[in-house]
Amino acid sequence: MLPYPIFPDARIQSRVDCAARAGDRRRICIFEPRGSANQTVNFLLPPTDPRAQMGYVIAESTEYPAMSGSNTMCVATVLLETGILPMQKPVTELVLESPVGLVHLRSACENGKVTKVEFTNQPAFANHLDKTIEVPGVGTLTVDVGYGGHDLRDRRRGETRLSHHAR
């Protein structure tokens, strides 16, 4: 499926597996002299789910995030514009396997280019509603904690007070 597999011996089953086996590839792609620490790389992988046309894992300088909308759109664009997957005009529908599951995409295509990408992400959900936490130096915060936003909000003020990326 891939003309140049980066893991020819086995499929990567998870971000944990990728972290254990792809650290050298991640460093080569992201850090100097070829890149910088604020870059991201997407590893294209054979899918483990037969409904997907391709799999991918997102790698950043410090972690392997579970999901990124912009990375997902970039993966779709590269797959179609390089011919790794066939482009259909006016719209190409794809199913990609991300670390959080299957992502269904619709890519508008014109003159060999992807002009727009839409996708349905995995559902967000609330872990905690109206949770009270004590933060040293800040005080008591009442927060909602959910997957999909990566932040805690002080709803009394309506502003983001703390930010946390899932690991």
MARSE-81641 format. One line per 8 residues: number of its first residue (from 1); their letters; for each residue x, y, z of N, C-alpha, C, O. Coordinates in steps of 0.001 Angstrom, whole numbers, plus 500000, padded with zeros to 6 digits. Last residue first. Layout:
<torros>
NUM) a) X,Y,Z,X,Y,Z,X,Y,Z,X,Y,Z  ...
</torros>
This chain:
<torros>
167) rahhslrt) 498061,513072,527622,499243,512291,527276,498901,510829,527351,499757,509981,527095  496404,516119,526854,496333,514712,527258,497578,513975,526808,498093,514231,525720  497356,519257,527975,497308,518349,526823,497320,516925,527327,498164,516563,528146  495753,521887,529557,496408,520602,529741,496258,519791,528470,495153,519651,527946  495497,525054,531112,495481,524271,529879,496251,522989,530124,497274,522988,530810  493403,527205,532973,494475,526209,532933,494376,525478,531618,493285,525306,531073  491467,529069,532291,492394,529373,533370,493615,528439,533344,494728,528857,533663  489454,530550,529939,490357,529444,530199,491368,529866,531251,492037,530891,531115
159) egrrrdrl) 486405,532029,531138,487698,532096,530459,488528,530873,530799,488321,530239,531834  484132,532436,532630,483993,532180,531205,485296,532227,530445,485299,532443,529234  483931,532750,535310,484537,533856,534572,484415,533674,533063,484573,534629,532302  482704,530409,535983,482194,531652,536572,482726,532862,535822,482044,533881,535714  484151,528395,534812,482919,528816,534160,482328,530088,534772,481530,530767,534127  487190,527877,534079,486532,528484,535230,485257,529107,534687,485279,530220,534161  488016,524929,532360,487471,526279,532313,486874,526676,533663,486151,525905,534294  490669,523150,530981,489781,523301,532131,489279,524735,532110,490054,525659,531863
151) dhggygvd) 491155,521416,527863,491342,522512,528800,490346,522432,529936,489327,521745,529860  490807,519635,525692,492113,519743,526343,492256,520970,527229,493352,521519,527346  488603,518927,524248,488952,520334,524321,490309,520586,524939,490901,521645,524730  488304,516199,524308,488002,516878,523063,488395,518340,523082,488511,518949,522018  486887,515243,527297,487790,514852,526231,487357,515595,524972,486177,515609,524623  486488,517545,530059,486010,516702,528973,487101,516340,528007,488115,517030,527902  485375,518978,532947,486519,518313,532348,485996,517372,531273,485163,516508,531544  484470,522024,534308,483982,520882,533549,485206,520279,532877,486002,521011,532289
143) vtltgvgp) 485026,523464,537570,485380,523184,536177,484546,522052,535604,483991,521233,536336  485716,525868,539830,484662,524942,539446,484819,524725,537950,484755,525668,537161  488498,526368,541932,487911,526493,540602,486801,525467,540444,486938,524324,540880  490084,528112,544484,489092,527095,544153,488512,527390,542779,488090,528511,542495  493462,529196,543796,492250,529110,544599,491358,527982,544151,491805,527022,543523  496090,529772,543035,494968,530240,542213,493687,530266,543025,492918,531225,542962  497910,528711,544776,498240,529989,544165,497132,530565,543297,497216,531716,542867  496828,525446,544066,497691,526318,544865,498044,527593,544099,498425,527550,542929
135) veitkdlh) 493554,524756,543478,494808,524973,542757,495661,525925,543572,495286,527082,543765  491037,522473,543954,491873,523473,544619,493194,523563,543873,493869,522554,543665  487931,522019,542230,489327,521650,542478,490039,522814,543156,489693,523979,542958  484814,520692,541574,485541,521720,542311,486949,521211,542579,487134,520108,543092  482904,520140,538708,483930,519603,539606,484666,520767,540272,485087,521710,539602  480836,520386,536811,480773,521108,538091,481724,520536,539132,481380,520459,540311  481405,517208,535435,480684,518468,535347,480614,519070,536737,480367,518371,537720  483757,515114,533884,483268,515706,535130,482533,516997,534797,482992,517784,533969
127) nafapqnt) 483900,514206,531251,484309,513326,532348,483717,513800,533662,483234,512997,534461  482009,514524,528364,482350,515146,529646,482719,514071,530658,481950,513140,530896  483251,514055,525012,482391,513696,526132,482906,514364,527404,484079,514723,527504  483188,513937,521431,483702,514495,522682,482748,514073,523800,481580,513773,523552  483580,511402,518927,482746,512210,519822,483523,512722,521035,484389,512038,521581  485946,511935,516266,485398,511074,517313,484612,511941,518297,484952,513110,518482  484880,514013,513504,485822,513560,514523,485143,512565,515454,483925,512387,515424  484454,514155,510201,483703,513905,511427,484664,513298,512427,485195,512207,512219
119) fevktvkg) 485717,516730,508028,485740,515405,508631,484855,515359,509864,484551,516380,510480  486748,518261,504995,485803,518213,506110,485901,516824,506710,486139,515849,505997  488857,520238,503095,488721,518954,503787,487745,519143,504941,487889,520056,505754  489551,521649,499918,488805,521732,501175,488728,520336,501772,488555,519357,501046  491155,521174,497761,490804,522566,498038,490070,522746,499362,489974,523861,499874  493733,519346,496518,492682,519303,497525,492402,520753,497909,493305,521474,498333  494414,519115,493003,494661,519687,494334,493461,519471,495240,492320,519420,494782  493804,518416,490422,494859,517682,491108,495200,518191,492488,496179,517745,493087
111) necasrlh) 491582,520101,489832,492864,520251,489135,494026,519596,489877,495115,520165,489949  490115,519557,492949,490013,520271,491681,491412,520453,491097,492322,520908,491790  488163,518236,495581,489343,518135,494731,489095,518829,493392,488028,518708,492791  487300,518024,498953,486964,518624,497662,488243,518684,496834,489283,519127,497320  486990,515271,500965,487967,516213,500424,487496,516705,499069,487311,515915,498143  485757,514099,503863,485319,514472,502524,486279,515558,502047,486370,516628,502648  486335,511401,506202,486677,512687,505601,486040,512842,504226,485811,511863,503516  486127,509857,509296,485534,509916,507957,485738,511323,507403,485370,512312,508037
103) vlgvpsel) 488235,508044,511283,487843,509409,510964,487354,509405,509518,488085,508995,508616  488430,505596,513837,488192,505931,512438,487695,507363,512297,486861,507834,513070  490646,506333,516647,489653,505561,515910,489490,506044,514487,490311,506812,513984  492722,507646,517787,491450,507636,518532,490359,506864,517813,489247,506754,518329  494836,507444,515957,494969,506798,517266,493672,506757,518080,493535,505919,518972  492990,506841,512862,493811,507671,513740,493975,506945,515075,493317,505931,515304  492455,505798,509757,492543,505259,511109,493526,506102,511912,494733,506077,511671  490170,507268,507466,491526,507132,507986,491461,506602,509411,490541,506912,510168
95) vletvpkq) 488365,507157,504647,488285,506739,506041,489719,506495,506478,490404,505628,505936  487222,509571,502233,488255,508723,502831,487828,508291,504225,487041,508963,504892  485996,510719,499188,485661,510320,500557,486705,509331,501039,487035,508371,500342  486440,513436,497147,486984,512133,497511,486617,511855,498961,486894,512661,499848  484632,515239,494740,484840,514964,496165,485384,513559,496337,484867,512606,495756  484359,515468,491981,484768,516667,492719,485055,516415,494203,485649,517265,494866  487189,513359,491559,486621,514702,491455,485100,514587,491404,484603,513636,490801  489329,511457,493571,488094,511460,492789,487564,512892,492754,487495,513561,493786
87) mpligtel) 492551,510123,493841,491712,511303,493979,490502,511169,493058,490646,510805,491891  493912,507260,495491,493354,507897,494295,492418,509058,494623,491609,508988,495548  496778,507647,497586,495397,507185,497432,494788,507912,496238,495119,509073,495997  499140,508679,496626,499191,507475,497463,497814,506825,497492,497696,505601,497431  499129,511054,495220,498668,509853,494538,498799,508577,495349,498588,507489,494813  499628,513432,496382,500805,512666,495946,500420,511391,495210,501279,510718,494639  497069,514310,497029,497866,515098,496076,499120,514373,495600,499627,514672,494519  496162,512327,498907,495504,512537,497624,496387,513262,496609,496444,512862,495446
79) lvtavcmt) 497942,512395,501071,497554,511113,500479,496974,511290,499081,497257,510501,498179  497991,515163,501653,499188,514478,501148,498820,513168,500460,499333,512868,499382  495321,515530,502574,495852,516292,501441,497060,515600,500826,497143,515467,499605  495199,513827,504809,494307,513617,503661,494849,514309,502420,494837,513733,501332  497155,515076,506428,497327,513689,505994,496461,513417,504765,496936,512840,503788  495952,517586,506885,497228,517496,506156,497463,516087,505628,497922,515920,504498  493728,516832,508394,493524,517461,507089,494796,517407,506244,494731,517206,505032  495100,515843,510639,494226,514958,509878,493977,515524,508482,494010,514785,507498
71) nsgsmapy) 496326,518161,511582,497154,517065,511094,496337,516105,510242,496828,515605,509230  494044,519587,512373,494884,520111,511297,495803,519024,510742,496033,518980,509533  493018,517902,514437,492243,518187,513234,493108,518671,512087,492939,518228,510952  494500,515358,516128,494703,516749,515724,493941,516952,514428,494185,516262,513439  494905,513017,518780,494172,513525,517628,494555,514967,517380,494892,515704,518307  496777,512169,520651,495733,511240,520227,495044,511706,518955,494638,510883,518134  500281,512916,520161,498904,513285,520500,497888,512288,519956,498116,511647,518930  503049,511976,521439,502270,511456,520321,500803,511762,520629,500138,510962,521288
63) etseaivy) 505555,514412,522442,504505,513424,522643,503921,512942,521325,504257,513439,520250  507508,516308,521870,507456,515763,523224,506439,514654,523422,506446,514004,524467  507332,516959,519169,508660,516879,519783,508632,516230,521155,509635,515653,521575  504859,514676,517818,505368,516006,518122,506697,515849,518844,507137,514729,519103  503175,512692,515527,504327,512782,516429,504744,514240,516570,504954,514943,515581  500371,510750,514828,500896,512108,514919,502051,512105,515912,501922,511575,517015  499841,508139,512614,500152,508499,513994,500797,509866,513953,501679,510115,513130  497437,506561,510464,498478,507554,510736,498628,507760,512229,497687,507583,513003
55) gmqarpdt) 496289,504411,507805,496412,504777,509201,497469,505851,509351,498305,506033,508466  493922,504095,505140,495273,504370,505622,495186,504670,507103,494156,505122,507601  491359,503258,504721,492281,503186,503586,493732,503412,504010,494659,502976,503327  489372,501221,506916,490214,502394,506663,491108,502169,505447,491552,501053,505178  488170,498824,507364,487329,499893,506820,488134,501131,506442,487635,501997,505724  489990,497148,508639,489779,496978,507196,488885,498047,506567,488849,498162,505342  492342,498455,510826,490906,498287,510617,490644,498194,509113,491048,499093,508375  494950,499031,510648,494625,497764,511304,493148,497454,511163,492735,496311,511360
47) ppllfnvt) 496575,500449,507743,495524,500428,508762,495373,499050,509396,495636,498030,508759  500013,501280,507521,498923,500414,507051,497841,500375,508131,498161,500276,509315  500716,504774,508070,500846,503369,508425,499754,502548,507767,498675,503069,507484  502552,507729,508208,501525,506977,507501,501786,505500,507721,502914,505026,507584  503154,510002,510710,503615,508739,510152,502433,508039,509498,501423,507782,510153  503597,513368,510669,502550,512352,510636,503130,511109,509981,503552,511155,508826  505148,515731,512800,505254,514806,511673,504125,513791,511797,503746,513403,512902  505593,519152,513645,504873,517900,513827,505106,517041,512603,505245,517556,511494
39) qnasgrpe) 507731,521594,515251,507132,520904,514115,506418,519629,514550,506613,519114,515651  509161,522802,517219,507735,523117,517152,507045,522467,515960,505881,522763,515688  511827,522095,516928,511057,521445,517984,509565,521759,517931,508773,521044,518544  512510,521664,513425,512602,522411,514668,511628,521799,515667,510713,521069,515286  514586,520079,510960,513334,520664,511417,513546,521542,512621,514626,522099,512818  517136,519191,510298,516071,519130,509284,514812,519871,509679,514035,520260,508807  519129,519002,512205,519168,520154,511293,518018,520179,510291,517934,521115,509497  516530,519536,514631,517619,520056,513810,518526,518923,513355,518673,517946,514090
31) ficirrrd) 513629,517288,514658,514658,518140,515240,515713,518575,514227,515780,518051,513115  511827,515712,513072,511380,516918,513777,512524,517838,514192,512395,519057,514084  512975,513464,511823,512028,514313,511098,511786,515664,511759,511563,516658,511068  514615,512324,513777,515176,512667,512469,514275,513660,511736,514766,514593,511100  512731,511839,515828,513813,512807,516035,514425,513243,514711,514727,514424,514538  511154,509849,514559,510560,511118,515009,511639,512184,515173,511473,513311,514706  513015,507825,514279,512418,508423,513085,511788,509773,513412,511883,510719,512630  513534,507229,516984,514617,507695,516121,514072,508359,514863,514621,509369,514422
23) garaacdv) 510977,506389,517879,511626,507567,518429,512730,508114,517561,512859,509329,517411  509505,504180,517198,509731,505193,516168,510435,506440,516673,510485,507448,515968  508947,502366,519223,509687,501903,518054,510080,502989,517070,510908,502750,516191  507573,503624,521296,508625,502671,521634,509520,502345,520437,510709,502078,520606  505713,505131,519911,506697,505809,520755,507872,504890,521070,509023,505327,521105  504211,503067,518761,504958,503989,517902,506042,504696,518711,507169,504843,518239  503098,501944,521048,503973,501141,520204,504835,502031,519319,506029,501787,519146  501565,504134,521807,502581,503609,522721,503592,502781,521940,504799,502904,522148
15) rsqiradp) 499791,504396,519729,500765,505464,519938,501891,504976,520842,503045,505364,520661  499526,501120,518148,499097,502188,519037,500158,503274,519102,501271,503108,518602  500444,499291,516284,499112,499084,516839,498624,500254,517685,497421,500375,517920  502041,499226,513284,502042,499910,514566,500622,499850,515107,499691,500315,514448  502924,496160,511732,502043,497314,511844,502168,497929,513235,502376,497229,514226  506278,495255,510783,505014,495048,511493,504193,496320,511470,504706,497410,511219  508465,495767,509087,508380,494474,509766,507043,494216,510445,506695,493057,510669  508553,498336,508006,508279,497218,507120,508037,495890,507825,507464,494976,507232
7) fipyplm) 507813,501206,508660,507870,500084,509585,507597,498816,508791,506502,498263,508891  507633,502841,506526,508625,503196,507539,508773,502117,508595,509749,502109,509344  507374,501894,503112,506924,501734,504500,508013,502091,505495,509169,501698,505335  506870,503253,500398,508082,503241,501203,507699,503122,502672,507696,504115,503399  504386,503076,499230,505554,502806,498397,506850,502701,499186,507825,502126,498703  501830,501323,500910,502746,502456,500912,503955,502135,500050,504495,501032,500132  500819,498809,500000,500000,500000,500000,500865,501258,500000,500657,502157,499185
</torros>
